[in-house]
Amino acid sequence: MSKKNRLRIIPLGGLGEVGKNMMAYEYGKDIIVVDAGIMFPKNDMLGVDYIIPDFEYLKKRADKVLGLFITHGHEDHIGAIQHFIEDINVPVYATPLTRGLIEAKLHRNGSQHKAQMKTVQAGGATKIGPFTIEYFHVSHSIPDAVGLGITTPAGLVVHMSDFKFDHTPVDGWPTDFAKLSEFANRGVDLLLSDSTNAERPGWTPSEKVIGPAFDKVFAEAKGRVIIATFASLISRVQQVADAAAKHGRKMALAGPSMVDNVKIARKMKYLNIPDEVIVPIEQALNMQNHKVVIMCTGSQGEPSSIVGRLSAGTNRQFDLKEGDTVVLSSHPIPGNEETISKTINRLLRRGAKVVHDGIAPIHVSGHAAQEEQKLLINLVRPKHFMSIHGELRQLMRHAELAQQLGIDPKDTIVVENGQVVELIGKKVVLGERIPGDYVFVTGESIGDIDYGVMRERSQLARNGILLIDISIDKLTRRLRHDPEIITRGFVSPEDAETLLPEIRKLVLRMVHDDGFDDEKDIINAVKSYLHQQTKRRPMVFVTLSKA
Amino acid sequence: MSKKNRLRIIPLGGLGEVGKNMMAYEYGKDIIVVDAGIMFPKNDMLGVDYIIPDFEYLKKRADKVLGLFITHGHEDHIGAIQHFIEDINVPVYATPLTRGLIEAKLHRNGSQHKAQMKTVQAGGATKIGPFTIEYFHVSHSIPDAVGLGITTPAGLVVHMSDFKFDHTPVDGWPTDFAKLSEFANRGVDLLLSDSTNAERPGWTPSEKVIGPAFDKVFAEAKGRVIIATFASLISRVQQVADAAAKHGRKMALAGPSMVDNVKIARKMKYLNIPDEVIVPIEQALNMQNHKVVIMCTGSQGEPSSIVGRLSAGTNRQFDLKEGDTVVLSSHPIPGNEETISKTINRLLRRGAKVVHDGIAPIHVSGHAAQEEQKLLINLVRPKHFMSIHGELRQLMRHAELAQQLGIDPKDTIVVENGQVVELIGKKVVLGERIPGDYVFVTGESIGDIDYGVMRERSQLARNGILLIDISIDKLTRRLRHDPEIITRGFVSPEDAETLLPEIRKLVLRMVHDDGFDDEKDIINAVKSYLHQQTKRRPMVFVTLSKA
């Protein structure tokens, strides 16, 4: 089989969710990229702000990259655009709302580079190099999301990013079933599909079910209602606005990203909120409590979010009041459960009532569950199936579902990021492995923390450090002064009081009586003494000067 | 009201689950203590092995403490006995199985002190000082668990520790409804009850529902079945043994705590496993795969557990084999979701099939859900209700349930650990606040890490450290050699290569040209340079010697 007629499918981005944050499609000398999002750090990724995919492979081939195609405006799909266009400044294709959200985000972050934005429409198509990219509407928890039909001479690939089959979505615009059937009739060589909820049986409830839950919250709340969600969960804003109008409350927005996104979505008519329902936050804070609903960020308990700060009593613009009802309108992202729980407890301690998705249906998932995933496969009837947007556990489950529907196990593909998959001669085979890793972003530095640094941090964090500064007289070979010892994160000051004198004695004995060759000898002796005394192993450093 | 006829109820143990790990009851000059368990550290408690309640209050009154009463043999109720009896060596009252598990644990840990164990029976009672303690059976996920009726001249308190109302428990011994009714007839002044599942509607399923799920796993498994759970989940062992017998497999146990506990429970007839069903692990490893089931620890993905080591390929005794089915028979403890997910992905990557409670009913909770909690309240008909065994969110929810059943809000009590509650003149009032905090245990050191140390660790972990050793010639006031710089957890070696020479130059300039007063000046200059360059703030240390 000639390698010329070969499409290479490349999921990028570490041991996280496969292909969620970035995928590349390479045909001959041309490449297109789908999405450029961020991941949030796991609990053991110490001191990391967020994570972007490693797109070194693309950087080295920057002149081959024709464009970046964005499926929807959530952080995990647009959050890394800023970094991407700094290295690979190609046109960015997005639907109107997605484009608006991207531009607002780049502006907020003061991005140096101006993105070359191209507006596309669900139902439309872009021909670029050997690629024809058809955009079709999918329902998700944000309006104007699309899936992609990608045609090259190697065949037709359907790239189904985040989606659900909501028959009654907030914006009234269901997934484009007709287009999926049309693809099926043309013959789909490979379907890639969102595996987020592959472990969840049944059908994800419609966004509509949230309405009655909000009604109940609004009806019962005697004071202010404060609703936290993601700033990009545009559909939820519509639902809160509807409930506000119904219950005679005014809605205010807190936080720049929330304010920005709603402004854009309203201007573009993706949000239908009458002017008289919205008031500026400053005005809301001076209104009667039962006349107000405030939307803000912090549904994951993030300490720097508004709800995080309210729970800690450190929010600048306003404080919690007795009688406030705080609604956390999202589901815990795995790993955030502990932080969210802590935040809930703190809000309760400050006298708020807290409504979360564990006790009321004030959130539904934006992702297809098993029955929807099966429906997609049966609508599209692909020759090959590749599960994306999940960790191995979800990907394998999703592949099992495909197999239950009759797709041959050898035609279902489960890979991890960095594993190239090739569509060649209407067959799918595994290609090479390229670096498909995380890049950690902290402050303004990108990628200068690696796993080695992280391991050191974890060592520092586990047991702390102990520094000993020793100064020896060259002639007499005796200490010029008592060893100076500093500890951090090792023992409490009280325990240090008994431990440090013993270490001083130990060093003294080594220098004056036992002798030693170099710093290492002292380090080892101190380490073994500390382990014997405390069963712990702090990092020990010795600085030795002879004069 | 005379303070003489006053019962003080004291929940101990930090901002965790109230009264879960330890409660004290103080009447006049006498104290009894209920349970002495451990908590596992939260993700932000860096380098902590486990946590015990702060019982300083009891230590100071050690001569007043009459006994320690244990409700059941789970770690969060018995794990701190070892530390408790080192300070307060009073008799420990427990039912036969609980006693056996405690003794085995003390023995395994090489405890120096011998516990003065007293065996009690469900249905029996102990009179000690002003206290009469009646033990009544409750069903839970371990046999031989009890609740306590505590009578003093101040009134009758029912202490309902972990329980569920399982009508078909594995050991065939349901909760003692008759005793609860008897208490109700006598008049219960205060009911304390387990709030773990206060956010869960309905009724917790019986342990019995696991049977069919295990049947399915055993029927479908082509290779070995490896079932991970807590070593103290004795009921689960019975269920696995039953499934093994039914499906013609032999059961082997891996790990000392699992082996110990099963040995004791079998000897005491709390487990009914025929000899021919159990084989030593060494023998199981040489049998045909489809003839074997192995029970071990690690259902929470703990890296040091057998499943944790199997997933990492570092288990000494045996490795995973292609075709193994690993069953994680427990529910993620909040905060462990990420670790468990990582473990599942690793097991899958090594070719195992993984069954967890997200995809099959191979675990049920051991704790009462809302309908059971309501039934308890209506059975006991207490004058006052205090929710225990939960964080604030569960406690408040549980109190709401009690209020729905007609208990006056002023008679429902929600407090946090360290807040004394007093039963006096048949009324319940809040007493003083005493230290009710965590004590962190690491290695062999108890309590020598405090929040200050933890904060330092978190700082170390966030940005790492940078040490600079400077040696200056006293006479010339010039550097005797280039500054030595060490970093850990700050930047990758490549980035250090460009950054460290700049810092050397900066120090050189300060020493030779600009001048400085002391180490602090250098530290500040370096810090501000690093922040400017990297937007990060490592801990900076300078050792300065002049010679």
Interface residues (C-beta under 8 A of the other chain):
Chain A: L15 K42 N43 D44 L46 G47 E199 P334 G335 E337 E338 S341 I344 N345 L348 R349 V354 G358 I359 E391 L392 R393 M396 R397 T442 G443 E444 S445 D448 I449 D450 G452 V453 M454 E456 R457 S458 Q459 L460 A461 R462 N463 G464 I465 L467 D469 S471 R480 E484 I486 R488 G489 F490 V491 S492 P493 E494 D495 T534 K535 R536 M539 F541 T543 S545 K546 A547
Chain B: L15 K42 N43 D44 L46 G47 E199 P334 G335 E337 E338 S341 I344 N345 L348 R349 V354 G358 I359 E391 L392 R393 M396 R397 T442 G443 E444 S445 D448 I449 D450 G452 V453 M454 E456 R457 S458 Q459 L460 A461 R462 N463 G464 I465 L467 D469 S471 R480 E484 I486 R488 G489 F490 V491 S492 P493 E494 D495 T534 K535 R536 M539 F541 T543 S545 K546 A547
